[in-house]
Amino acid sequence: MEKNEKIAILEKLVSVDTTDQAESVIADYLADLLAQHGIRSEKVTSKPGRENLVAYLGEATNKVLGVTGHMDVVSIGDRTKWTSDPFTLTARDGKLFGRGTSDMKSGLAALVIAMIELHDEQVPLSGQIKLLATVDEEKNETGAQTLTAQGYADDLTALLVAEPSGVDKQVLHNDALPFPQESIQKLLAANQTNEQHFLVFAHNGSLDFKVTATGKTAHSSMPQLGINAIDHLLTYYNRQKEYFAQAHPTDDVLGDIVPVTTLINGGEQINSVPGQAELTCRVRTTPALTPEQVIEDLNAIITELNQQPDMQLQLTVINQQASVKSDPQSPFIQLVQKIGQEKLAQAYPLMHVAGGTDAAHFTQGHASLPVAVVGPGNDSSHMIDEYVDTQMYLKHIDFFKAIMTDYLK
């Protein structure tokens, strides 16, 4: 496939606004593109307008390589701050700009192109490549949940997640990554590209929950007739802060949990005692302190506080995902690292991250499944003027082809 066609495929993906919607448009486009090259696929609906795509290359044997990318993107934010239209792929300074170029339509496009080229080149495969293109990854991961529940991940023997795994070299000079600065400088000195990429073999799980305080409204001139829900929520919030600040069991790879209170709301108007208040929180969990354990601990605090007069607190789980932790010595991880060094023309160290992926669902039931999170894209994900480095986008196509070929040889 020519370079211009590879960029045109990414251009089409970026042109579709899939902010919480319309992934079916991308699924239809990719299904038609794959069919033109003799690759079969099927669409799997999570809900109307949000269809996952599953495609197959080769025959399932004792090796099935899952490759996955999501089709949705985050909000563009303030459109006026973008240098160019966020839904028009725009090339400048060796980069391709647009919403989703980094996270993660370039990774998805690279996977599809790699499969097409392997098919057209008639490369023999001793096993199957299974593409799992998902919906709604950015918020709820319902696409991965649907595919997992329907058994599409049951036969996987390894999983490649094409999320962005690079960092701009200039950013690395000041970034607090889990490497000694001396090591970072050695990496940068040996790297002749614009970005340093990493092989992510583990990531935290996550827990999203809401705590609601229910009080009683009253006129602000007579607060004694009401029950101030904000006061009660703050009482709980302080206890929650104490809990997260204390020492917890830590994982040998992922370390400690990472909690953040993200939203807080309460009251209806300035002259009324607030009858309800709530906060939401996201916790990046680890195998050493699971979502289930955090929920149990916080509910114990709530049970204790609810013994106080008029206190009425309730915790509701919004979403939870397990952590992903592959064996860095597994043959698949070692293979990906070796090929990465060759194809990306740089040292390719292993690392872990806090952010989650669809792999949290695809690994359910077989936690030993080796997972490599590797892909074009960088630290511009979710930002204004998001971009993918053009060179890295093209390099990752060859990188993915080599992984597919070597794993299934």
C-alpha positions in Angstrom: 0.0 0.0 0.0 1.3 3.4 -0.9 2.1 6.1 1.7 -0.6 8.4 0.5 -3.3 5.6 0.8 -2.1 4.9 4.4 -2.6 8.5 5.3 -5.9 8.7 3.4 -7.2 5.8 5.6 -6.3 7.8 8.8 -7.8 10.9 7.2 -11.2 9.1 6.8 -11.2 7.9 10.4 -10.4 11.3 11.8 -13.1 12.9 9.6 -15.8 11.1 11.5 -16.8 12.7 14.8 -17.0 9.7 17.2 -17.2 11.7 20.4 -19.6 9.4 22.3 -21.3 8.5 19.0 -21.2 7.2 15.4 -18.6 4.4 15.7 -20.9 2.5 13.3 -19.8 4.8 10.5 -16.1 3.8 11.1 -17.1 0.1 11.5 -18.9 0.2 8.1 -15.9 2.0 6.5 -13.4 -0.5 7.8 -15.6 -3.5 7.1 -15.9 -2.3 3.4 -12.1 -1.6 3.2 -11.2 -5.1 4.6 -13.8 -6.8 2.3 -12.1 -5.2 -0.7 -9.0 -7.1 0.3 -10.8 -10.4 1.0 -10.7 -10.1 4.8 -13.9 -11.1 6.5 -15.4 -9.2 9.4 -18.6 -8.9 11.4 -20.3 -6.1 13.4 -21.3 -6.6 17.0 -23.7 -4.0 18.4 -23.3 -2.6 21.9 -26.3 -0.3 21.3 -27.8 1.4 18.2 -25.2 3.5 16.3 -22.4 2.0 18.4 -21.2 -1.1 16.6 -17.9 -2.9 17.3 -16.1 -4.6 14.5 -14.4 -8.0 14.6 -12.2 -9.0 11.7 -10.3 -12.2 11.0 -7.1 -13.1 9.1 -5.9 -16.7 9.0 -7.4 -19.7 10.7 -7.7 -20.2 14.4 -5.3 -22.8 15.7 -3.5 -22.9 19.0 -2.4 -19.3 18.4 -4.8 -16.4 18.1 -3.3 -12.9 18.3 -5.8 -10.3 19.4 -5.2 -6.8 18.1 -7.4 -4.0 19.4 -8.1 -0.3 19.1 -11.1 1.8 19.9 -13.1 4.0 17.5 -14.4 6.7 19.8 -12.6 9.9 20.8 -12.8 12.5 23.6 -14.3 15.9 23.2 -12.4 18.5 21.2 -12.9 21.1 24.0 -12.8 24.7 22.8 -12.8 24.5 19.0 -11.5 28.1 18.6 -8.2 27.0 20.3 -7.4 24.5 17.6 -5.0 25.6 15.0 -6.9 23.6 12.3 -10.2 21.8 12.1 -10.0 18.9 14.6 -11.9 16.6 12.3 -9.8 17.4 9.2 -6.5 15.6 9.1 -3.9 18.4 8.7 -0.2 17.8 7.9 2.4 20.3 9.1 5.9 20.0 10.5 6.1 16.2 10.0 3.0 15.7 12.0 -0.7 14.8 11.3 -3.1 16.8 13.4 -6.7 16.1 14.4 -8.8 14.7 17.2 -8.0 11.0 17.6 -4.8 11.0 15.6 -2.9 10.0 18.8 -5.6 8.4 20.8 -6.1 6.2 18.9 -7.2 6.2 15.3 -3.7 6.1 14.1 -3.2 2.8 16.0 -6.4 1.4 14.7 -5.6 2.4 11.1 -2.1 0.9 11.5 -3.5 -2.5 12.6 -6.0 -2.6 9.7 -3.4 -1.7 7.1 -1.0 -4.3 8.6 -3.6 -7.0 8.2 -4.4 -5.8 4.6 -0.8 -5.9 3.6 -0.2 -9.3 5.1 -3.2 -10.6 3.2 -2.3 -9.0 -0.1 1.3 -10.2 0.2 0.0 -13.7 0.9 2.2 -14.1 4.0 1.6 -17.5 5.6 0.3 -17.4 9.1 0.2 -20.4 11.5 -2.7 -19.1 13.4 -5.2 -16.2 13.4 -5.1 -12.5 13.8 -8.4 -11.2 15.3 -9.1 -7.5 15.2 -11.3 -6.2 18.0 -12.3 -2.6 17.1 -14.4 -1.2 20.0 -16.8 1.5 20.9 -17.1 3.7 24.0 -13.6 3.0 25.4 -13.0 6.6 26.6 -15.9 6.6 29.1 -17.4 3.2 29.9 -15.6 0.5 27.8 -19.0 -1.0 26.9 -17.6 -2.2 23.6 -15.0 -4.3 25.2 -17.5 -5.5 27.7 -19.9 -6.6 25.0 -17.2 -8.5 23.0 -15.9 -10.1 26.2 -19.4 -11.2 27.3 -20.1 -12.7 23.9 -16.9 -14.7 23.9 -14.8 -13.0 21.3 -11.8 -12.9 23.6 -12.0 -16.4 24.8 -9.5 -18.0 22.4 -6.9 -15.2 22.5 -3.4 -16.4 23.2 -1.8 -12.9 23.2 -3.1 -9.4 22.9 -1.7 -6.2 21.3 -3.4 -3.0 22.3 -2.5 -0.2 19.8 -2.9 2.7 22.3 -0.3 5.5 22.0 2.9 4.6 23.8 5.3 7.4 22.8 6.5 10.6 24.4 7.9 13.7 22.6 11.7 13.7 23.2 11.6 17.3 24.3 9.0 16.5 26.9 11.1 13.7 28.3 13.8 16.0 29.4 11.5 17.3 32.2 9.0 14.5 32.5 8.9 12.4 35.7 8.8 8.9 34.2 9.8 5.9 36.3 13.4 5.9 35.0 16.6 7.6 36.3 17.4 10.8 34.4 20.7 9.3 33.4 18.8 6.4 31.7 16.5 8.9 30.0 19.4 10.8 28.6 21.0 7.6 27.2 17.7 6.7 25.5 17.4 10.1 23.9 21.0 10.2 22.7 20.6 6.9 20.9 17.2 7.8 19.4 17.3 9.3 15.9 13.5 9.8 15.7 11.3 12.6 17.2 9.7 10.4 19.9 10.7 7.9 22.5 8.4 4.9 22.6 7.9 2.3 25.4 6.4 -1.2 25.7 3.7 -1.0 28.3 3.2 -4.4 29.8 1.1 -3.5 32.8 -1.4 -0.9 33.8 -3.6 -0.1 36.8 -7.2 -1.1 37.2 -9.8 1.6 38.0 -12.8 2.1 40.2 -15.3 4.9 39.7 -17.8 5.5 42.5 -20.3 8.1 43.7 -21.1 9.0 47.4 -24.4 10.7 48.0 -25.4 12.5 51.2 -29.1 13.0 51.7 -30.3 15.7 54.0 -33.4 17.8 54.3 -34.1 21.2 52.6 -35.3 24.2 54.5 -35.2 28.0 54.2 -31.7 29.4 54.8 -33.2 31.7 57.4 -34.2 28.7 59.5 -31.4 26.2 59.0 -32.3 24.3 62.2 -35.3 22.9 60.4 -33.2 21.3 57.7 -30.3 18.8 57.4 -27.3 20.2 55.5 -26.2 17.5 53.1 -23.1 19.4 52.1 -21.9 19.3 55.7 -22.4 15.6 55.9 -20.7 15.0 52.6 -17.7 17.0 53.8 -17.6 14.9 57.0 -17.3 11.8 54.8 -14.9 13.5 52.4 -12.4 14.2 55.2 -12.6 10.5 56.3 -12.1 9.4 52.7 -9.0 11.6 52.4 -7.6 10.1 55.6 -8.2 6.6 54.2 -6.4 7.3 50.9 -3.5 9.0 52.7 -2.7 6.0 54.9 -0.3 3.3 53.9 -1.8 0.6 51.7 -0.5 -2.7 50.3 1.6 -1.9 47.2 2.1 -4.0 44.1 5.7 -4.9 43.1 5.2 -3.4 39.6 2.2 -1.0 39.8 3.0 0.4 43.2 0.3 2.2 45.2 -3.2 3.1 44.2 -3.9 6.6 42.7 -7.1 8.2 43.9 -8.6 11.4 42.6 -11.9 13.1 43.7 -13.1 14.4 40.3 -16.6 16.0 40.9 -18.5 17.5 43.7 -22.0 18.9 43.6 -24.6 20.0 46.2 -27.6 22.2 46.9 -30.2 23.8 44.7 -30.2 27.5 45.3 -28.4 30.1 47.5 -31.3 30.6 50.0 -32.0 26.9 50.8 -30.4 24.4 53.1 -29.0 21.7 50.6 -31.0 18.5 50.7 -28.5 16.5 48.7 -24.8 16.5 47.8 -22.6 14.1 46.0 -19.0 13.5 45.0 -17.4 11.2 42.5 -14.0 9.6 42.6 -11.7 7.6 40.4 -9.2 5.3 41.9 -6.4 3.6 39.9 -6.2 0.3 41.6 -3.6 -2.5 41.7 -3.7 -6.3 42.4 -2.5 -5.5 45.9 -5.5 -3.3 46.6 -8.4 -4.3 44.3 -11.6 -2.3 43.6 -13.5 -4.7 45.7 -11.3 -4.1 48.7 -11.5 -0.3 48.3 -15.3 -0.5 48.1 -15.4 -2.6 51.3 -13.2 -0.2 53.2 -15.2 2.9 52.2 -18.5 1.2 52.9 -17.2 0.5 56.4 -16.5 4.2 56.9 -20.0 5.0 55.6 -21.6 2.5 58.0 -19.8 4.1 60.9 -20.8 7.6 59.9 -24.4 6.7 59.3 -24.7 5.9 63.0 -24.6 9.6 63.7 -27.9 11.5 64.0 -29.5 12.4 60.6 -26.4 11.1 58.7 -27.5 9.4 55.5 -24.6 8.4 53.1 -24.6 5.9 50.3 -21.9 4.7 48.0 -22.7 3.7 44.4 -20.2 1.9 42.1 -20.3 3.5 38.6 -17.6 1.3 37.0 -14.7 -0.9 37.9 -12.0 -2.7 36.0 -9.2 -5.0 37.0 -5.6 -4.2 36.5 -3.5 -5.7 33.7 -0.1 -7.2 34.6 1.8 -9.3 32.1 4.9 -11.3 32.8 7.7 -9.1 31.3 9.7 -12.3 30.6 6.9 -14.0 28.6 7.9 -14.9 25.0 5.3 -12.6 23.5 6.5 -9.5 25.5 10.1 -10.4 24.7 9.3 -10.7 21.0 7.5 -7.4 20.9 10.4 -5.7 22.6 12.9 -7.2 20.2 10.9 -6.2 17.1 10.3 -2.7 18.5 14.0 -2.0 18.8 14.4 -3.0 15.1 11.4 -1.3 13.6 11.3 1.9 15.6 15.0 2.4 15.4 15.5 3.1 19.2 16.0 1.4 22.5 12.5 0.1 23.5 12.2 -0.2 27.3 9.4 -1.8 29.2 7.2 0.3 31.5 3.9 0.4 33.3 1.3 3.2 33.3 -1.7 4.2 35.5 -4.2 4.7 32.7 -6.4 1.7 31.7 -7.3 0.1 28.4 -9.8 -2.3 27.0 -7.4 -5.1 27.9 -8.9 -5.0 31.4 -12.0 -6.7 30.0 -10.4 -8.9 27.4 -8.2 -10.5 30.0 -11.1 -11.5 32.2 -11.0 -15.2 32.9 -7.4 -15.6 31.8 -5.2 -13.1 33.7 -2.0 -14.7 32.4 -2.8 -13.6 28.8 0.3 -11.6 27.7 -0.7 -8.0 26.8 1.5 -5.5 25.0 0.3 -1.9 24.8 2.2 -0.4 21.9 1.2 2.1 19.2 1.8 5.3 17.4 0.8 8.4 19.2 2.2 10.4 22.1 1.5 12.7 25.1 -0.7 15.0 22.9 -3.6 12.6 23.5 -6.8 14.4 24.6 -5.2 17.8 24.1 -5.8 20.7 21.8 -3.9 20.2 18.5 -3.5 16.5 19.1 -1.2 14.9 16.6 0.6 11.8 15.5 4.2 11.9 14.2 3.9 10.9 10.5 7.1 8.9 10.6 6.0 7.0 13.7 2.6 6.2 12.2 4.2 4.6 9.2 6.8 2.8 11.2 4.2 1.2 13.4 2.5 -0.4 10.4 5.7 -2.3 9.7 6.1 -2.9 13.4 2.7 -4.5 13.7 3.2 -6.6 10.6 6.4 -8.0 12.0 4.7 -8.8 15.3 1.9 -10.6 13.5 4.2 -12.5 11.3 6.7 -13.5 13.9 4.2 -14.5 16.5 2.2 -16.7 14.0 5.1 -18.2 12.1 
